[in-house]
Structures are given as C-alpha cells and as structure tokens.
Amino acid sequence: MPISQIVRSAVSGMLSHKLQLDTIANNLANANTTGFKTAKVHFQDVLYQNATYATNVDDVQLGAGVRPSAITPAYTQGALEQTDLPTDVAIYGDGFFRVRSADGATAFTRNGSFHLDIVGGQRVLVNGDGLVVLGADNGPIVVGNDLSAQSLAILSNGDVQATRFDEGAARDVVATVGQISLARFVNPEGLEQIGQTLARETGTSGAPEVGVPGTTAGFGQLVGGTLEKSNVNVADEMTNMVQAQRAYSLSVQALRTLDEMIGLANNLRRG
C-alpha cells in the first residue's frame, strides 16, 4: 500500500468524524428549539484497490478510507409542552405545517409557535418569522381586524375558531375562520433543511400530500395550546460525541504511527 494512500485514509477519517462532531454540536445547540429534529451522519467506505504480495496467492483488497454519504433528520415525535397560548399548536403524529416563505414558495415545519399579525391589511396567523400559515384553501387564515373582542381556539382537526361577544344577541358567538391543513411526504428525510426550522420539498422527498389533521388517513392531529419540543436526546448525543472524538483521535494516531514508521525506516537506511 502506498504511503500516500495511508495518509488519505487517515485524513478522510479525521474529516468525516469532524463532520459528525459538527452535526452533534448542532443537535445539542438546538435541544430546546421548538420542532427541531435531530440529524445523523451516514458514512460509506470508498475505493478498494488490489494489492499484490509475494506471500499471497490472491490479491488483497485494501480500502482507501471513508466518506460521509448523507446527513438525515430523524422525524420521530418530540414531547409536547403545554403553553396555554391559544395560537400555539403542536402536531401529534405525522405531518408538517405549511407556510409561505419569503420567495413565495411553500415551506414546511413542525414548529407551531404561531401568533397573529397584520399582513396586507388583514389580521392573519403567522409563524415566528412572520411567514403566513397556509390553510386548507392554500390561503392565509384571516381572523379579522377586531381582535380585542375575540379569543381563539385551534381544534384537533385544524379548525381555527374565533369567539366574540355579540352585543345585539347578548351572547358569545363562535365562528370558524379557517382551517390549518397539514402536508406529509413519502420520504420526509429527503426534505432540504433551509433554517428557521423550515424545510423545502425536493425530488427525493416527493411531492407533498395535503390533508386534514386527525381526519385524513395517515395524518396526525393537532393539539392546541402546546408546542412540540425537539426530539434531541442529550444523553445519546453526548455518547455519540465521545465515540466520534475517539474515532477522530484514532485517525490522528494513525498518522503519528505512520510518521514513526517512516522515521524508523530512515534510521535503518542511515545505519
């Protein structure tokens, strides 16, 4: 095996496990981020070459190191945290909220930390970055302008209800002002992560299927007044960090060992 190949194998291990450490650090940094999904690095071995030795009848296959093949999120359910805020909502089960991103395209998120804001002269439901939450009709959920006399409730099927006191009737009047729909994908791990707990559709993820929460088969239900916490398991991430750090150290040690072997060979030649 050429010395250059030994170096490449060791360096590929160092770079790959550095990427794993970067991913673990990002997971830990987002342990308290609403709707965040932990990511995992996947590795592949690379290029095998045939080496011939005088003591072997058959050639020996030697690997040339490792490379990261993908970083995929794990869309397992996060714990639900009660907030008692009427505009907060969590998904229990499969699905993503749909929001209109800044470029007009549809983005997808598990973060249901919503609030009301004025957009285009109308009071609508938006996410933390002010992006409009899309309803079943692909339009915004318009609550109305007279918010001071209203209270909101988000039902398990996505219906957004506004309650206000009708002075003429001398009673509270409940009106359904919109419905939050969900999207799901054949391969959600193929979604492109674009930041702000948002994801974008790709060819790998497949086209979104839109449905009614808790009603359409395969879709989760909504839980009002709660938020979905991240699914980061801190204990698991710390264990993975120690393993990645050890693997990185061993790759460094391989380079040190190679340097010592070259030094021994040089000393023999001098002698």
ROKOLLUM-28968 format. One record per residue: x, y, z of N, C-alpha, C in turn. Coordinates in steps of 0.1 Angstrom, whole numbers, padded with zeros to 4 digits, always signed. Layout:
residues N
XYZXYZXYZ/...
This chain:
residues 271
+0008-0012+0000+0000+0000+0000+0009+0012+0000/+0007+0022-0009+0015+0034-0010+0013+0042+0003/+0023+0049+0007+0022+0057+0019+0011+0068+0017/+0010+0073+0005+0000+0084+0002-0014+0079+0005/-0016+0066+0002-0030+0060+0005-0032+0059+0019/-0022+0056+0027-0024+0055+0042-0027+0069+0047/-0021+0079+0042-0024+0093+0046-0038+0097+0043/-0042+0093+0030-0056+0097+0026-0066+0090+0035/-0064+0077+0038-0074+0070+0047-0075+0077+0060/-0063+0080+0066-0064+0086+0079-0070+0100+0079/-0067+0108+0069-0072+0121+0068-0087+0121+0065/-0092+0111+0057-0106+0110+0054-0114+0107+0067/-0108+0099+0075-0114+0096+0088-0115+0108+0097/-0104+0116+0097-0104+0129+0105-0115+0138+0100/-0116+0140+0087-0126+0150+0081-0140+0145+0084/-0142+0132+0082-0156+0126+0083-0160+0127+0098/-0152+0124+0107-0156+0125+0121-0157+0139+0126/-0149+0148+0120-0152+0162+0123-0166+0167+0119/-0170+0162+0107-0184+0165+0103-0194+0159+0113/-0191+0147+0117-0200+0141+0127-0201+0149+0140/-0189+0154+0145-0189+0163+0156-0196+0176+0154/-0195+0181+0142-0202+0194+0139-0217+0191+0139/-0222+0180+0134-0236+0176+0134-0241+0174+0148/-0233+0167+0157-0237+0165+0171-0238+0178+0178/-0229+0187+0176-0229+0200+0182-0241+0208+0178/-0245+0207+0166-0257+0214+0161-0270+0208+0168/-0270+0195+0169-0281+0189+0176-0282+0194+0191/-0271+0194+0198-0271+0198+0211-0275+0213+0213/-0270+0221+0203-0273+0235+0204-0288+0238+0202/-0295+0229+0195-0310+0230+0192-0318+0221+0201/-0313+0217+0212-0320+0208+0221-0333+0214+0226/-0333+0228+0227-0345+0235+0232-0353+0242+0221/-0350+0239+0208-0356+0246+0197-0369+0239+0194/-0380+0246+0194-0393+0240+0191-0394+0234+0177/-0398+0221+0177-0400+0214+0164-0387+0210+0157/-0375+0211+0164-0363+0207+0157-0362+0192+0158/-0356+0187+0147-0354+0172+0146-0339+0169+0145/-0335+0160+0153-0321+0156+0154-0316+0150+0141/-0303+0153+0137-0297+0148+0125-0287+0138+0127/-0285+0129+0118-0275+0118+0119-0266+0118+0106/-0253+0116+0108-0244+0114+0096-0243+0100+0092/-0244+0097+0080-0242+0083+0074-0229+0083+0067/-0221+0072+0068-0208+0070+0062-0208+0059+0052/-0199+0060+0043-0196+0049+0033-0181+0047+0032/-0177+0034+0030-0163+0032+0026-0161+0035+0012/-0148+0038+0008-0145+0043-0006-0134+0034-0012/-0135+0033-0025-0125+0028-0034-0116+0017-0028/-0118+0005-0033-0109-0006-0029-0099-0009-0040/-0086-0011-0037-0076-0014-0046-0070-0027-0044/-0066-0034-0054-0060-0047-0053-0045-0045-0051/-0040-0052-0040-0025-0051-0037-0020-0065-0038/-0008-0067-0045-0002-0080-0046+0010-0081-0037/+0010-0092-0030+0021-0095-0020+0027-0109-0024/+0040-0110-0022+0047-0122-0026+0042-0134-0018/+0038-0132-0006+0033-0143+0002+0019-0147+0000/+0012-0140-0008-0002-0143-0011-0004-0148-0025/-0013-0158-0026-0016-0163-0040-0026-0153-0046/-0036-0148-0039-0046-0139-0044-0043-0125-0040/-0048-0115-0048-0046-0101-0045-0054-0098-0032/-0049-0088-0025-0056-0083-0013-0063-0070-0016/-0075-0069-0012-0083-0056-0014-0080-0047-0002/-0076-0035-0005-0073-0025+0005-0082-0013+0003/-0089-0009+0014-0098+0003+0013-0090+0016+0014/-0096+0027+0009-0090+0040+0008-0096+0050+0018/-0103+0045+0028-0109+0054+0038-0124+0055+0038/-0129+0066+0043-0144+0067+0045-0148+0081+0040/-0161+0082+0037-0166+0095+0033-0181+0096+0038/-0185+0108+0042-0199+0109+0046-0208+0109+0034/-0219+0101+0034-0228+0099+0023-0240+0108+0024/-0245+0111+0037-0257+0119+0038-0258+0123+0053/-0266+0134+0055-0270+0138+0068-0285+0139+0068/-0291+0130+0076-0306+0129+0075-0312+0132+0089/-0323+0140+0089-0330+0142+0102-0339+0130+0105/-0341+0129+0118-0349+0118+0123-0363+0124+0128/-0373+0121+0120-0386+0127+0122-0395+0119+0132/-0389+0116+0144-0396+0110+0154-0404+0120+0163/-0414+0116+0170-0422+0125+0177-0414+0131+0189/-0415+0145+0190-0410+0152+0202-0420+0153+0213/-0416+0155+0225-0425+0156+0236-0433+0169+0235/-0446+0169+0239-0455+0180+0239-0454+0188+0252/-0452+0201+0250-0451+0210+0262-0463+0220+0262/-0470+0220+0273-0482+0229+0273-0478+0243+0276/-0484+0252+0268-0481+0267+0269-0493+0275+0273/-0505+0269+0270-0518+0276+0272-0520+0288+0264/-0511+0290+0254-0513+0302+0245-0522+0297+0233/-0533+0304+0230-0542+0298+0220-0537+0297+0206/-0526+0305+0203-0521+0304+0189-0510+0294+0188/-0506+0288+0199-0496+0277+0199-0503+0264+0195/-0496+0256+0187-0503+0243+0183-0492+0233+0180/-0494+0221+0183-0484+0210+0181-0490+0199+0172/-0482+0192+0165-0487+0181+0157-0483+0168+0165/-0494+0160+0167-0491+0147+0174-0494+0136+0163/-0482+0132+0157-0483+0122+0146-0476+0127+0134/-0480+0123+0123-0473+0126+0110-0478+0139+0104/-0469+0147+0098-0474+0158+0091-0465+0171+0094/-0467+0181+0085-0459+0193+0086-0469+0205+0084/-0467+0216+0092-0474+0228+0089-0469+0234+0075/-0477+0241+0068-0473+0248+0056-0473+0263+0058/-0462+0269+0054-0461+0284+0055-0456+0289+0042/-0459+0302+0039-0455+0308+0027-0441+0315+0029/-0431+0310+0023-0417+0316+0026-0416+0329+0019/-0405+0336+0022-0403+0350+0017-0403+0350+0001/-0399+0339-0005-0398+0339-0020-0411+0335-0026/-0422+0333-0018-0435+0329-0023-0437+0315-0024/-0427+0307-0022-0428+0292-0023-0434+0287-0009/-0438+0274-0009-0443+0268+0003-0432+0261+0010/-0431+0264+0023-0421+0257+0032-0428+0249+0042/-0422+0240+0049-0428+0230+0058-0421+0230+0071/-0428+0229+0082-0422+0230+0095-0430+0222+0105/-0424+0218+0116-0431+0212+0127-0432+0222+0139/-0427+0234+0137-0428+0244+0147-0441+0251+0147/-0449+0249+0157-0463+0255+0157-0464+0267+0166/-0453+0274+0168-0453+0286+0176-0458+0298+0167/-0471+0300+0167-0477+0310+0158-0482+0322+0166/-0485+0332+0159-0491+0344+0165-0499+0351+0154/-0506+0362+0158-0514+0370+0149-0506+0382+0145/-0508+0386+0132-0501+0398+0127-0509+0404+0116/-0506+0417+0113-0513+0423+0102-0505+0421+0089/-0511+0414+0079-0504+0412+0066-0514+0416+0055/-0510+0426+0047-0519+0430+0036-0532+0436+0042/-0532+0443+0053-0544+0449+0059-0553+0439+0066/-0549+0426+0067-0557+0417+0074-0549+0410+0085/-0557+0407+0096-0550+0400+0107-0551+0385+0105/-0539+0379+0103-0537+0365+0099-0528+0358+0109/-0528+0345+0108-0520+0337+0116-0506+0335+0109/-0495+0338+0116-0482+0337+0111-0473+0330+0121/-0461+0325+0115-0451+0319+0124-0442+0329+0131/-0432+0324+0138-0423+0333+0145-0415+0343+0136/-0413+0340+0123-0406+0349+0114-0416+0357+0106/-0429+0357+0109-0438+0365+0102-0443+0359+0089/-0440+0346+0086-0445+0339+0074-0459+0334+0076/-0467+0336+0066-0481+0333+0067-0483+0318+0068/-0492+0314+0077-0495+0300+0078-0507+0297+0068/-0505+0287+0060-0515+0284+0050-0526+0275+0055/-0538+0278+0050-0549+0270+0054-0553+0259+0044/-0564+0253+0045-0568+0242+0036-0570+0248+0022/-0574+0260+0020-0576+0266+0007-0563+0272+0001/-0551+0269+0007-0538+0274+0003-0537+0290+0005/-0546+0295+0012-0546+0310+0015-0543+0312+0030/-0541+0324+0034-0539+0327+0048-0552+0325+0056/-0550+0323+0069-0561+0321+0079-0564+0335+0084/-0575+0341+0079-0578+0355+0083-0587+0355+0095/-0583+0361+0106-0590+0361+0119-0599+0373+0119/-0596+0384+0113-0604+0396+0114-0596+0407+0120/-0601+0419+0120-0594+0431+0124-0597+0435+0139/-0609+0431+0143-0613+0435+0157-0609+0424+0167/-0596+0423+0169-0591+0412+0177-0594+0414+0192/-0595+0426+0196-0597+0429+0211-0609+0422+0216/-0619+0420+0208-0631+0413+0213-0632+0399+0210/-0620+0393+0206-0620+0379+0202-0611+0370+0210/-0614+0358+0211-0605+0348+0216-0604+0337+0206/-0593+0330+0205-0591+0320+0195-0590+0306+0201/-0592+0296+0193-0590+0282+0197-0587+0274+0184/-0577+0265+0185-0574+0257+0174-0578+0242+0178/-0587+0236+0170-0592+0223+0173-0583+0212+0167/-0585+0200+0171-0577+0189+0167-0577+0186+0152/-0588+0190+0146-0589+0188+0131-0584+0200+0123/-0578+0210+0130-0572+0222+0124-0582+0234+0123/-0594+0232+0126-0603+0244+0126-0598+0255+0136/-0598+0267+0131-0595+0278+0139-0608+0286+0142/-0611+0286+0155-0624+0292+0159-0621+0305+0166/-0629+0316+0163-0628+0329+0169-0641+0331+0177/-0640+0334+0190-0652+0337+0198-0652+0352+0202/-0664+0358+0200-0665+0372+0204-0679+0374+0209/-0681+0385+0217-0693+0388+0223-0702+0396+0213/-0714+0391+0210-0723+0398+0201-0732+0406+0210/-0731+0420+0210-0739+0428+0218-0754+0427+0215/-0757+0426+0202-0771+0425+0197-0777+0413+0203/-0770+0402+0202-0776+0389+0207-0773+0387+0222/-0764+0395+0228-0761+0395+0242-0755+0381+0245/-0747+0375+0236-0741+0362+0239-0728+0361+0231/-0720+0351+0235-0708+0348+0227-0712+0341+0214/-0705+0345+0203-0707+0339+0190-0694+0333+0186/-0695+0320+0182-0683+0313+0178-0683+0311+0162/-0673+0315+0156-0672+0313+0141-0659+0306+0137/-0660+0297+0128-0648+0291+0122-0642+0300+0111/-0630+0305+0114-0625+0315+0104-0615+0308+0095/-0611+0296+0097-0602+0289+0088-0598+0276+0093/-0590+0269+0085-0586+0255+0089-0572+0253+0086/-0564+0249+0095-0550+0246+0093-0549+0232+0087/-0542+0231+0075-0540+0218+0069-0526+0213+0071/-0524+0201+0069-0510+0195+0071-0506+0189+0057/-0492+0188+0056-0486+0181+0045-0478+0169+0050/-0477+0159+0042-0469+0148+0045-0462+0143+0033/-0450+0136+0034-0442+0132+0023-0439+0117+0024/-0437+0111+0012-0433+0097+0011-0420+0095+0018/-0411+0104+0016-0397+0103+0022-0394+0117+0028/-0398+0119+0040-0396+0132+0047-0381+0135+0049/-0373+0124+0051-0358+0125+0053-0352+0132+0041/-0358+0132+0029-0353+0139+0017-0355+0153+0016/-0363+0159+0026-0365+0174+0026-0352+0181+0028/-0351+0193+0021-0340+0202+0023-0342+0211+0034/-0333+0211+0044-0334+0220+0056-0329+0234+0052/-0337+0244+0054-0333+0257+0050-0332+0267+0062/-0332+0262+0074-0331+0271+0086-0344+0276+0091/-0344+0282+0103-0356+0286+0109-0366+0275+0111/-0361+0263+0113-0369+0250+0115-0378+0248+0103/-0374+0253+0091-0382+0252+0079-0375+0242+0069/-0383+0235+0061-0378+0226+0051-0384+0228+0038/-0378+0224+0027-0383+0226+0014-0384+0213+0007/-0394+0212-0002-0396+0200-0010-0385+0198-0020/-0381+0185-0022-0371+0181-0032-0376+0169-0040/-0368+0166-0050-0372+0154-0058-0371+0142-0050/-0362+0141-0040-0360+0130-0031-0371+0128-0021/-0377+0139-0016-0388+0138-0007-0401+0134-0013/-0402+0137-0026-0415+0135-0033-0424+0147-0031/-0435+0148-0038-0445+0159-0037-0453+0158-0024/-0457+0169-0018-0464+0168-0006-0479+0164-0008/-0484+0156+0001-0498+0152+0002-0504+0160+0012/-0515+0168+0009-0521+0177+0018-0534+0171+0024/-0536+0171+0037-0548+0165+0043-0552+0173+0055/-0564+0168+0060-0570+0174+0072-0564+0167+0085/-0559+0174+0095-0554+0168+0107-0564+0159+0114/-0559+0147+0118-0568+0138+0125-0579+0132+0118/-0581+0136+0105-0592+0131+0097-0587+0123+0085/-0579+0129+0077-0573+0122+0066-0564+0111+0071/-0565+0099+0065-0557+0087+0069-0542+0090+0068/-0535+0087+0079-0520+0089+0079-0516+0102+0085/-0525+0111+0087-0521+0124+0092-0523+0125+0107/-0514+0132+0114-0515+0134+0129-0526+0144+0132/-0529+0145+0145-0539+0155+0149-0532+0167+0156/-0539+0178+0157-0533+0190+0163-0537+0191+0178/-0528+0196+0186-0531+0198+0200-0529+0213+0203/-0540+0220+0205-0539+0234+0208-0533+0238+0221/-0527+0249+0222-0521+0254+0235-0509+0246+0239/-0502+0239+0230-0490+0232+0232-0480+0234+0221/-0467+0230+0224-0457+0231+0214-0449+0217+0214/-0444+0213+0203-0436+0201+0202-0422+0205+0204/-0416+0199+0215-0402+0201+0218-0393+0194+0208/-0380+0197+0208-0371+0189+0199-0370+0175+0203/-0367+0166+0194-0365+0152+0198-0351+0148+0201/-0342+0158+0204-0328+0156+0207-0327+0149+0221/-0321+0137+0221-0318+0130+0233-0304+0134+0238/-0303+0143+0248-0290+0148+0251-0280+0137+0256/-0285+0127+0263-0276+0116+0267-0270+0108+0255/-0279+0106+0245-0274+0099+0233-0264+0107+0225/-0267+0120+0225-0258+0129+0217-0244+0130+0224/-0244+0130+0237-0231+0131+0244-0223+0118+0242/-0231+0106+0242-0224+0093+0239-0218+0093+0225/-0226+0098+0216-0221+0099+0202-0209+0108+0200/-0209+0119+0208-0198+0128+0208-0185+0122+0213/-0186+0114+0223-0174+0107+0229-0169+0097+0218/-0178+0089+0212-0174+0080+0202-0168+0086+0190/-0173+0098+0185-0168+0105+0174-0154+0111+0177/-0153+0116+0190-0140+0121+0194-0129+0111+0194/-0133+0099+0199-0123+0088+0200-0119+0083+0186/-0129+0083+0177-0126+0079+0163-0117+0089+0156/-0119+0102+0159-0110+0112+0154-0096+0111+0159/-0095+0108+0172-0082+0107+0178-0075+0095+0172/-0082+0084+0169-0075+0072+0164-0070+0075+0150/-0077+0083+0142-0072+0087+0129-0060+0095+0130/-0060+0104+0139-0047+0112+0142-0036+0103+0146/-0039+0093+0155-0029+0084+0159-0023+0076+0148/-0032+0072+0138-0027+0065+0126-0016+0073+0119/-0018+0086+0117-0008+0095+0111+0005+0095+0119/+0003+0096+0132+0015+0096+0141+0023+0083+0139/+0016+0072+0139+0022+0059+0138+0030+0058+0124/+0023+0063+0114+0030+0063+0101+0042+0071+0101/+0042+0083+0108+0054+0091+0108+0065+0084+0116/+0062+0077+0127+0072+0069+0134+0078+0058+0125/+0069+0052+0117+0074+0041+0109+0084+0046+0098/+0080+0058+0093+0089+0064+0083+0102+0068+0089/+0102+0073+0102+0114+0077+0109+0123+0064+0111/+0117+0053+0115+0124+0041+0117+0131+0036+0105/+0124+0037+0093+0129+0033+0081+0141+0041+0077/+0140+0055+0079+0151+0064+0076+0163+0061+0084/+0161+0057+0097+0172+0054+0106+0179+0042+0102/+0171+0032+0097+0178+0019+0092+0186+0022+0080/+0182+0031+0071+0189+0034+0059+0203+0041+0062/+0202+0050+0073+0214+0056+0077+0224+0046+0083/+0219+0037+0090+0228+0027+0096+0234+0018+0086/
